[in-house]
Amino acid sequence: MLFRLIILFAAIPLMELYLLLAVGQRLGPVWTIALVLATAALGAYLSKSQGLRTIERMRENMSRGVAPAGELVSGALILLAGVLLLTPGFLTDAVGFCLLIPPLRQRIIRLVQRKLVERTTRTYIDIDHHS
């Protein structure tokens, strides 16, 4: 697991750098920087608006006595999306924007929940020796 994280933290910046240079060659440095700043601004706006809506849904659920578990996970993914969108780079922007699409975010939540259940569910066989 640690090795995968090290590879991930090394590979992502290299891919981002490659993409920034490739886009910079096509569009020029000024337009590339403008695009990076525009995606950061748009990402901040979308993350804030979706985050505020999620907080409102959490409050509504809590006032009705319903645990806001889904909203908490959704809020965490929206926060992650905001961080990714504020990070300069097109790869992180793509992932960040994907996390801001509600149906895709819900699908990711279901996938993570299923994986967590698989990891935490154990099958036990009880053998009774006192027959």
N, C-alpha and C positions, 0 to 999 in steps of 0.2 A: 504494500500500500504506500509506504513512504517513497519507494522508488518511482511509483506512478505519479505521485505528487511532485517530485523533483522534476521528472520529465515534463509534466504539465506546466509547471512554473517556468521551465526553460523554453518549451516549445511555443507557448502562447505569445510571449513577447517577440520571439523571432518571426512568427507568422504575422503578427501585427506590424512589425517593422517592414517586412517584405511587402505587405499590402499597402502600407502608407507610401513606400517608395514607388511601387507600381502605379498607384493612383496619382502620386505626385508627378511622375513622368508623363502621364496622359493629360492631366488637368493643369499641371503647374503647381508650384508651391502655394501661391496665394489662394487658389480655389480649393486646394486640398485642406489647408488650414481652416478656411471658411466652412467647408463641409464638416470637418471635425467639430468645430465650435457650434455649428447649427445642430448637429445630432446631439451634442451635449445639452444645448438649450432646450431642444424639443423633448429630449429624454427627461430632463429635470421637470419640465412642465407636466408631461404625461404621468411621470411617477408621482408627483405631488398630487395631481388631481385624482388618480386612481387610489393612492394611499389614503387621501381624505375620505373618499367614498367607502373604502374598506373600513376605516375607523368608524364611520357613521353606521355601517351595517353591524359592526361589533357592538356598538352602543345599543342599537335596536335589539339585537339578540339578547344581550345581557339584561336589558330592561324587561324582556319577556321571560327571563329565567333560562334562556338557552345558551349553552356553552358555545363561544365563538371560535371553536377549534379550526374550522375551515378558513375563517377570516384571518386567523393568526398566521396560518401557513401561507395564505395568499398574500398577506401583508409582508411576510418575510421575503417572498419571491419578488414582490414589487420593490422592496428595498434593495434586493440584490440587482434587480433590473436597473434601478437608478444608479447604483454604484458602477455597474458595467457601462452604462451610457455616459457617465461622466469620465470614465477612463478613456483616454485617447486611443482610438483604433477602430477599425471597421468590423473586425471579427467580434470583439466584445459588444459593439453596438448592435450587431445582428442578433446576438444571443439576448441582449437586453431588450430589444424591441420585441423579440419573440415572447419573452416573459411578460410583456405588457398586453399581449393579446389574450383576453379572458378565456376563450375556449381552449387555447393551447396551454395556458397556465393551469386550468382545471385538469387537463389531461396529464400534465406533469405531476400535479398533486396526487392524482389517482395512481400513477405509476410509482411514485415514491412511497405512498401508503402501502401499495401491494408489496413492494420490495421489503419494507420494514416488517410487514406481517410475516412474510416468508422467512426473514432472518430471525424473527423473535419466536416463531412458532416451532416448538420442538415436539417430536413424537416420542412418547415414552411407552415402554412395554413393562407392565407390572407383572412380575413373576412371583406368585405366592408359593413359598416352599412349605407351607403348613397344611398340606392336603390331608 
